[in-house]
Amino acid sequence: MAKTCMKYREMRRKYPNRVRNRCKICGRPRGYIRRFGLCRICFREQALEGKIPGVVKASW
């Protein structure tokens, strides 16, 4: 029982959190918006230029 448990433990990935979502444009790992695949800075620039359809600046 212990041997099989150790075998499965070795097969498992040691570092499950190594892969990070990164911005498609600049590669920034922080401030990532999943829906668009961009970081917050690139998202803002693209939205203001009108390159992301359906995104409008909010005002209330």
DOMAR-390976 format. One record per residue (C-alpha): residue in three letters; z, y, x. Coordinates in steps of 0.02 Angstrom, whole numbers, padded with zeros to 5 digits, always signed. Layout:
ALAZYX;...
This chain:
MET+00000+00000+00000;ALA+00048+00123+00137;LYS-00108+00082+00238;THR-00225+00119+00093;CYS-00133+00281+00057;MET-00154+00335+00239;LYS-00338+00287+00234;TYR-00370+00398+00081;ARG-00270+00539+00158;GLU-00383+00537+00312;MET-00541+00537+00206;ARG-00482+00691+00111;ARG-00537+00860+00177;LYS-00400+00932+00286;TYR-00430+01114+00244;PRO-00484+01131+00062;ASN-00477+01322+00064;ARG-00594+01351+00210;VAL-00747+01394+00104;ARG-00744+01573+00039;ASN-00859+01662-00080;ARG-00956+01795+00013;CYS-01064+01940-00040;LYS-01251+01899-00038;ILE-01296+02067+00038;CYS-01164+02108+00168;GLY-01064+01945+00184;ARG-00897+02026+00141;PRO-00767+01896+00086;ARG-00649+02014-00005;GLY-00675+02102-00171;TYR-00801+01971-00224;ILE-00867+01975-00404;ARG-00918+01797-00452;ARG-01031+01842-00596;PHE-01147+01943-00484;GLY-01115+01862-00315;LEU-01080+02031-00236;CYS-00931+02122-00163;ARG-00865+02273-00257;ILE-00947+02397-00139;CYS-01121+02320-00147;PHE-01102+02296-00334;ARG-01066+02481-00358;GLU-01213+02534-00250;GLN-01333+02415-00338;ALA-01271+02466-00511;LEU-01290+02652-00476;GLU-01467+02623-00412;GLY-01506+02527-00572;LYS-01547+02364-00483;ILE-01428+02260-00589;PRO-01494+02251-00767;GLY-01371+02278-00909;VAL-01239+02365-00805;VAL-01194+02543-00855;LYS-01060+02659-00792;ALA-00909+02660-00906;SER-00848+02821-00984;TRP-00713+02844-01114;
